[in-house]
Amino acid sequence: MRYAAEPGPASIEDVVGRVMTAVVRVETSGGTGSGFFVAPDTLLTNVHVVESHDTVTIRRPGGATAIARVATTSPEFDIAILKISNPLPNQVTIPLGSIAATRVGQEVIAIGSALGMLQNTVTRGIVSGVRSVGAATLVQTDAALNPGNSGGPLLDRRGAAIGINTSGFQGTQGLNFAVSIDHARAVLEGRPQPAVSNAAGTPDASLRALSPARPSGADQQRADGLRSYDQRLAQLAARADALDDYWRRFKATCYKGPLAGSFDRPWFAIWEPRAMQGAVASGCESSFDEVQRAAGEIRDQVLAAEEAARHSDVFPGPRRDLRRKYRLDYAGWDR
């Protein structure tokens, strides 16, 4: 198999922009992970991401999905090769580097679906060491890897993959690992596994405690809750957009006087005691009642979605970010 030539050095922004569409989310009935294209019809991921499935779903950054076949697995190195039957003609791929050229202290970039749903999250760090665990060579890095990052690429500054993100110690920070890309290259080409000269000579038994960077049950519940929250807010945002249009017509024909304050949604003003400093025109009372009724329904459903997300243990920060994304973050919801 032939691989694309490795590109020259570039800024981190350029590297990420070039390879981002080559990284996908890998979805199975048991959970989610990450993967990346190394040829238009071929992806790499982890065995613990695909588990015992014969096929998986890959989700591209834009949301499009495709079915991929689990073509080859190498459990001893936690490497799985996926194949798709209808590759995109312009599919971006990530070239394979080598651990032999990897130096402790060099900068690296990790991309993956953090927590299983924050697709194509980018983190960066340095190579902290190169370790041996049995026959496997692992790249140790302090680049943040969260559950769901498993199977994503660890890249050098040229955008070449030097590892497949795979594991870390639970409860620690800055102590994460990627299996050497040299192992993946050997699996792809059907060759015996290489002895990598840059690895520590003595296997480190303490690294047997590594845990896959894959969502736990609680993580998966949180990821599902955040996904449901996102979907519900998207639906409510569509209704809020329609009410925006209705409010503009109402304000043009039925409201006289100034409106004080600035709001993400102009009709939020109905809940601010001093915002509506004018008056509703005579004969328009029913139109204003309709604004209040529709706004109240949206408010009640936003609060219900917020409560459901809290019950799923979705963190406050991601909830706030989604409310801001859909312009539904309003301090007066509880009034």
BALUMMAR-317862 format. One record per residue: z, y, x of N, C-alpha, C in turn. Coordinates in steps of 0.02 Angstrom, whole numbers, plus 32768, in hexadecimal, padded with zeros to 4 digits. Example, Ala and Ser with C-alpha at 12.3 -4.5 7.8 and 13.67 -1.06 7.14 Angstrom:
// BALUMMAR-317862
81867EE4829481867F1F826781867F5B8294 81627F90828281657FCB82AC818A80028285 
This chain:
// BALUMMAR-317862
80007FC5802A8000800080008000803E802C 7FDB8072801A7FD880B08041800280E5801E 8022810E8045804C8143802B803081878040 804381B98019802D81FD8029804B8213806C 8026823B8090803F825580D0807A828480C1 80AB828380EE80E582AD80E480D382F680EF 80E8832380C280D9836980CB810483888101 80F183C38119811783E5814C81548407812F 817E8426815A81BA8448814381A9847F8111 81D6848A80E081CD84BE80AE821184D38096 82138509806E8253851F8052826A84EA8020 82AB84EA801382C684BA7FE282A584C47F9E 829B85037F8B827C85107F4A823684F27F47 821084F87F7D81CD84DC7F7E81CE84907F7C 81FD84727FA28202842A7FA2821384107F5C 8245842E7F3D825984187EFA822184237EC8 8200845D7ECB81C9846A7E9D819084397EA4 818484227EE2814D83F47EEF815B83AE7ED4 819A83977ED881A883507EC881C883467E84 81DD837C7E63820583757E2781E683477DF2 81A5834D7DE7818683247DB2817D82DB7DC7 818E82CA7E05818C82847E1A81CC82607E0A 820082847DF5824182667DE68249825F7D9B 825F82257D85826582167D3D82AA81FB7D2D 82B981FB7CED82F581D97CD582E181927CC1 830981627CD482FD811C7CC3832E81087C8D 831580F27C54833F80E37C1A833B80997C07 8374807A7BFC837880357BE483AA80337BAA 83AF7FFA7B8B83E07FF27B5584287FF77B6F 84307FED7BB184727FEE7BCE848780317BEB 845980617BF1846B80A17C0E842F80C37C2D 843C80F37C588406811A7C77841281227CC2 83DC812F7CE583DE813D7D2C83A281687D3D 838D81657D7B8355818E7D92832381627DB7 82E8817C7DC382B4815A7DE98282818D7E02 825581787E2E822381A77E4681E381847E5A 81AB81A77E508169818C7E5E815B818E7EA9 814481557EC5812D81537F0A80E281447F0C 80C581337ED4807D812B7ECA8071813A7E80 8034814B7E6B8029815E7E258041812A7DF3 804280E97E06805780B57DD7809880937DED 80BA80AD7E1E80F3808A7E3C812F80B97E44 816A80A07E2F81A780C67E3681DC809C7E59 820B80BF7E788246809F7E94828480B37E6D 82B380857E6682F480927E488324805E7E63 835E80577E44839080267E58838F7FE97E2B 83A37FB07E4683AB7F747E1C83E27F7F7DE9 84187FA17DFC844E7FA97DCB843B7FDA7D93 84047FFF7D9B83EC80297D6483C57FFF7D31 83997FD37D4A836F7FAB7D1C83947F6D7D04 83C97F587D2883F07F1C7D1783C17EE07D0F 83C67EBE7CD6839D7E817CCC83607E8E7CA1 834F7ECD7C9483187EDD7C6882D57ECF7C8A 82A57EB87C6282617EAF7C7B82387EEF7C77 82497F1A7C4782287F5A7C40825D7F907C35 824C7FCE7C47827780077C3C824D80417C22 826D80737C0A824B80B17BF6825580E57C2C 821F81057C408226813F7C6E8218817E7C46 824081B07C52823881F07C2F822882267C63 81EF82447C5C81D982777C8B81FE82B97C7D 81FE82E87CAD822283277CA3820E834C7C64 81CF83477C4F81BA83697C1381CC83467BD2 81EA830A7BD781FF82E47B9D81D382AA7B8A 819682A67BA58169826E7B968186822D7BB2 817B81F77B8E819681B77BA3815E81847BAF 816E81517BD68140811A7BE3816980DC7BEF 814B80A27BE3816C80637BF08158804C7C37 818A80397C5D817F80207CA181977FD87CA6 81717FB07CCA81837F6A7CD581AB7F647D16 81E07F3C7D1482077F2F7D5081E07EFA7D78 81BD7F117DAB818F7EE57DD081B27EBB7E05 81E07ED97E2A82027EB87E6282497ED37E67 82777EA77E7882BB7EBE7E8582D37EA07EC8 82FE7EC47EE9831E7EAD7F2683697EBC7F1E 838D7E8E7EFC83D37E9C7EEC83FF7EA97F29 83F17E887F61841B7E927F9C84187ED97FB7 83E17EFD7FA683DA7F427FBB83DB7F737F80 83E67F587F4383EA7F807F0683AA7FA97EFC 83717F897F0783307FAA7F0083077F877ECA 82EB7FAD7E9D82BE7F937E6A827D7FBB7E6B 82467F977E6382047FB77E6181EA7FB37E19 81D57FEB7DFF81BA7FEF7DBB81707FFD7DBE 814B7FE27D8D81037FEE7D8880F380067D41 80C580377D3C80AC804C7CFB8061803D7CF9 8049802D7CBD800380177CB67FD280507CAD 7FEA808A7C967FBD80C37C8A7FD681007CB0 7FCE81017CF27FE6813A7D197FBF817A7D0B 7FE181B17D147FC081F27D0D7F9081FC7D47 7F5482167D3C7F2582207D737F3E82517DA7 7F6982807D927F8282B37DC07FCC82AA7DCF 7FE4826C7DCA802A825E7DD5804182737E1B 8076829C7E1D809482B07E5D80BD82757E77 80B882687EB880DF82337ED78108824F7F10 813B82297F238166823D7F5B8158820F7F96 8147822C7FD081398203800A817981E38026 817181AB804881AA8188806581B3819D80AE 81F081B180BF820181C18103821C81838126 824B818D8154826A8155817882AF81698190 82DD813B818D8320814881A68320815181F1 82ED8137821382EB813B825C82EA81838274 82CE81B0824C82C981F6825F830182208242 83308200821F8366822481FD839E8233822E 83B78271822E83EC8286825B8429829C8234 84638289824D84A182A0822E84A382EC8232 84B3830B81F984B6835481F58478837381D7 8441834D81D08405836B81B4840E83768169 83EA83A7814F83F083B8810883C7838880DE 83E3837480A483C18347807683C88362802F 839C834980038399835F7FBE839A83207F91 83C383217F5E83C682E97F2E83B083027EEA 838882D97EC7837182EA7E84837D82AE7E57 839782BA7E1C83A282837DED83BD829D7DAB 83C9826F7D7C83E082807D39842C827C7D38 844C82B17D4E849582B27D5184B382A57D0D 84E682797D0B850882647CCE84D982437C9C 849E82317CB3846F820E7C88844682397C5B 8454827C7C58842C82A57C2A841982E87C46 843982FF7C7D8425833E7C9C83EC832E7CCC 83B183267CAF8378830B7CD4836383397D0C 835283197D458339833C7D81836883737D99 83A883607D9B83DA838A7DBB83CF83877E07 83D183C07E2883C583C47E70840683D77E93 841783B07EC7845083C27EF2843983BC7F3A 845E83DB7F66844C83D57FAD848B83CC7FD6 848383B1801284BB83A6803F84A083958084 84C7837180A984B2835B80EB84B9830F80F1 849A82F3812384A582AD813484E882A98159 85188286813C855A8281815A855F82468189 853282168181853381DC81AD850181A98195 84F3817781BF84C8813F81AD84F1810081B7 84FA80D88182852A80A181838507805F8174 85278029818B85107FE5817B85427FC4814D 85287FA7811785507F7F80E9852C7F3C80E3 85457F09810685207ECA810884DD7ED7812A 84A77EC1810984647ECC812484477F0F8110 846A7F3380E5844F7F7280CB84627FAD80F7 84357FDD80FC8442801C811E8447805280E9 847D807980EC848A80AD80BB848E80F180DD 8472812380BC8478816880D384B4818680AF 84E6819B80D5852081BD80B78510820780B4 851F8226807A8510826D80718548828E8048 854F82D08052857E82F48027855983187FEE 8518830B7FE684F483257FAB851283077F6D 852183317F3B854383187EFF851882E67EDA 853482AA7ECE851482777EA5854382667E6C 852B826C7E308552825D7DF4853782207DD1 855F82027DA4854381CA7D7D850181DE7D5D 84D081B37D65848C81C17D4C845C81D37D84 847681E67DC0844C81F47DF9843081B57E19 844D817B7E0A8436813D7E2883EB81347E20 83C981237E57838281177E55835781537E65 8376818E7E69835181CA7E7B834781D07EC6 831B81FC7EDD830C82027F24833E822D7F49 834C821B7F88836C82467FB88336825D7FE7 832A829E7FEA82F082BA800D830482E0804C 82D882DE807D82E2830B80B782C0834D80A8 82C3837C80D782A983BF80CB825D83C280C5 823B838C80D581F2838A80CB81E0836F8086 8212835780608205833A801F81F682F08021 820482CF805A81FA82878060823B8264804E 8236822C802B827282058019828B81DF8056 82CC81E8806582EB81C1809A831D8190807E 83298194803C83568165801D834F81657FD2 836D81327FB28372812E7F6983BC81347F58 83CE81697F34841481757F238430813A7EFC 846A81217F13848180E37EF584CA80E07EE5 84F780FF7F0D853D80F07F03856A81247F22 85AB811E7F1285DE81497F2F8622812A7F21 8656814A7F3B869981347F2C86B3815A7EEF 86CB81357EBD86E581567E82872181817E94 872481BC7E75875D81E97E80875982117EC0 872182107EE2871A82367F2086E4826B7F18 86E3829B7F4586B082CE7F46868F82CF7F8B 864D82D87F8B862982DF7FC98624829F7FF1 862A82667FD0862682267FF285F881F97FCA 85B681FF7FD7858481DD7FAF855281BB7FDD 852B818C7FC0850181627FE984BD81567FC8 848B814E7FF38448813B7FDD843181018009 841180D07FEA83F78098801283B980B08038 83B3809B8076837D80B280A1833980A58082 830C80D6808782C980CE806C82A1809A8092 82B6808A80CF8294805680F68298801380D3 82D0800580B282D57FC8808B82A47FC88051 829D8002802F826E80077FF782267FFD800F 8216801B804981D28013806381C27FCA8070 81F37FA5808C81E87F5E809981DF7F378059 82057F47802581FE7F247FE481BA7F337FC6 81A47F727FC981637F857FAE812A7F607FD1 81317F56801280FB7F37803881047EEC8041 813A7ED0802581447E88802981557E6F806E 81747E9A809781857E8880DB81CE7E7580E0 81E17E51811582287E468121824C7E88812B 828C7E8A811A82B27EC7812082BA7EDB816A 82B17F1B817982B67F3281BE82FD7F3881D6 83087F30821683477F42823583417F8B824A 83677FB6822C835E7FFE8237838980148272 8368802F82A5838A803D82E483BC807682DE 83B680A082AC83E280DA82A7842380CA8283 842A808C826B8466807A8245849F80688274 84DC8070825C8516805B828385118010828E 85247FF982CA85187FB482DC85447F8282B9 85807F9582A485AF7F66828685B57F75823C 85A87F42821185B07F4E81C985F77F6581B9 85FB7F95818B863B7FB2817986537F938138 86847F66813C869B7F42810186BB7F7080CF 86D67FA980E586F77FD780B786C77FF38083 86867FF380938655800F806486467FDF802B 86657FA4802B865A7F767FF386777F937FB2 86A27FC57FB886C17FE37F7C869480157F5A 8657801E7F72862A804E7F53861D803D7F0B 861980707EE1860B80677E9A85C880877E8A 859D80667E64855C80847E53856480C77E31 853780F57E41853881377E21851581327DDE 853881117DB0851C81037D6E855181157D3A 853F812E7D01857281437CD185A0810A7CBC 85E281187CBA861280E97C9D860C80EE7C51 863580C67C2E863480CA7BE58645810F7BCC 8679812E7BEA868C81727BD6865681A47BE8 8637819B7C23860181C87C3685C681C27C06 85B681847BF3857E817A7BC6858C81987B81 85CB81917B6A85DD81B07B2A85D581FB7B2E 85EA82187B6685E482607B6E859B82757B71 8572824E7B94852B825D7B99850A82597B55 851B82247B2E84FE821D7AEB851482577ABE 8555826A7AC5856E82A27A9D854B82E37AAD 853E82EF7AEE851C832D7B0184D4832C7AE9 84B482F17AEC846F82EC7AD5846B82F97A8A 849A82DD7A63849C82E97A1B84A983327A0B 84D683517A3284E683977A2984A983C27A35 848483B37A6A844683D77A7A841583D17A40 840B83957A2883DB838A79F283F083B079B2 843183AF79A3844883D179668441841C796D 8451843879A7844A848079B08400849479AE 83D4846A79C7838D847979C48376847F797B 838E84527950837D845579098399849578E9 83D884A578FA83F784E178DD83D6852078F7 83BE851E7936839C85597951835C8568792B 83398533791482FD853E78EC830E856078AA 8345854D788C835B856E784E837085B6785D 839185C0789683A5860478A98369863078B6 8334861478D382F6863B78DE82D98653789B 82DA8626786982C18639782782EB86707808 832D866B78138359869F77F8834F86E1781D 833D86DE785D832C871B788282F38740785F 82C0871A784C82868739782A829B875777E7 82C4873177C182DB874A7780830487897789 832F878B77BC835987C577C8832F880377D9 82FA87F9780182D08832781182B1885177D2 829A882677A5827D8840776682B38861773C 82ED8842773A8325885F7713833888A3772F 833F88A87770835488E7778F8320891F7783 82E0890C778482AB893E777C82A9895A7735 82BB8931770482B1894676BF82F2894F7699 8329893276AF83658930768683A4894B76A8 839E896376E583DA897B770783CE89C27720 83FC89EE771183F78A34772684328A467751 84238A5F778D84598A7477BA84578A4D77FB 84838A5F782984828A40786B84A689FD786D 849589D678A084B8899878B184D689A278F7 8517899978FD853889A2793D853F895E7961 8534895F79A2853C892179C984FB88FF79D7 84FF88CF7A0584C488A87A1884D6885E7A13 84AB883779F284BB87F179E6847E87C579F7 848C87877A0C845587597A1A842C874D79DB 844C874879A3842B87437962843F8781793B 841087A97923842287E97904844E87E278C8 844987AB78A3847287A2786784BA878F7877 84CB878478B78511877B78C9853987B978B4 851687F178AA853888307898855F882A7857 854C87FB782C856F87F677EA85B787E177F3 85C987C4782D860E87AF7838863687E17861 8616881778758639884A789C864C8884786E 868D8891786586A488C2783386858907783B 8679891D7879866189617883861789647898 85F5892B789385AF892A78AA857F89497876 858989377837855C895078038577899377E9 856189C97807857B8A0B77F785538A2D77C0 851F8A0C77A984F88A28777185098A047730 84D889FF770484E489E176C284A889B976AC 84B589847685847F895C766784638984762C 8422898B762A840189B275F6840C899375B2 840D89BE7580841689A7753B83DD89777528 83EE8941750883BD891074F483B188DA7528 83D088E1756483C688B0759A8403888475A4 84338887757584708861757E846388167583 843387FE755C842587B5755D840787A075A1 83DF87CD75BE83C287BE760083F887BA7635 842987E87631846087E77661848B87A87657 84948795761884B98757760A8496871B762A 8453871C7628842D86E57645843686E37691 8437871E76B18444872176FA848987037709 84BA871776E384FE86FE76EF850386B376E3 84E2869B76AF84E5865376A084C5862B76D8 8488863F76EE8464861A7722848A861E7764 84A58659777484CB866177B2850A863677B1 852B863377778567860B7771855985C1777B 852185A97761850F8563776A8503855277B3 84DF857F77D584D28574781D851485757844 853F85A57834858085A9785585A78568784C 85AB8550780E85D28513780085B784D77826 857584D3782B85578499784C855D849E7899 855B84DC78B3856884E478FB85AF84CE790B 85DE84E278E2862484CF78ED862D848378E7 860A846478B8860F841B78B085F283F878ED 85B984117906859B83F4794285C883FD797E 85E8843779828617844479B98652841379B7 866C8407797B86A483D97974869083927987 8654837C7972863C833979848634833379D0 861C836779F0861483657A39865783617A5B 868983857A4186CD83807A5D86E9833A7A57 86DD831A7A1D86F582D67A1386D382A57A43 869682B57A598673828B7A8A8686829D7AD2 86B782CB7AD886D182E07B1A869C83047B43 866E83277B21863E83507B458662838D7B61 8657839C7BA0867C83D17BC0866A84167BA3 869984457BA5868C84877B88865184AC7BA8 864A84A67BEA861484CA7C0C85CF84B77BF3 85BD84767BF1857C84627BD6857384757B8D 85AA84737B6585A384887B20859184D37B1C 85B484FB7B4485A685437B45855E85517B5C 8548852C7B8F850485377BA984D085297B73 84DB84F47B4B84AB84E47B1684AE85187ADF 84E985307ACD84EC85657A9A84C685A37AB1 84CE85B37AF084A985ED7B0B845F85E07B0D 844C85A47B1E840585927B2083E4859F7ADC 8407858D7AA683EA85937A63840085D37A3F 842086017A65843786407A48846486357A0C 849286067A1484C385F679E0850A85FC79FB 851386227A308555862B7A4E8571866C7A34 859D86687A0185B786A479E18602869D79D9 862686CF79F2867086CC79F1868C86CE79AA 866586E6797A867E86EE7936867286B37908 865D867979238650864078F7868C862D78CD 86C8863478E88704861B78C58720864E7892 87008686788A871B86B9785C870D86A57814 
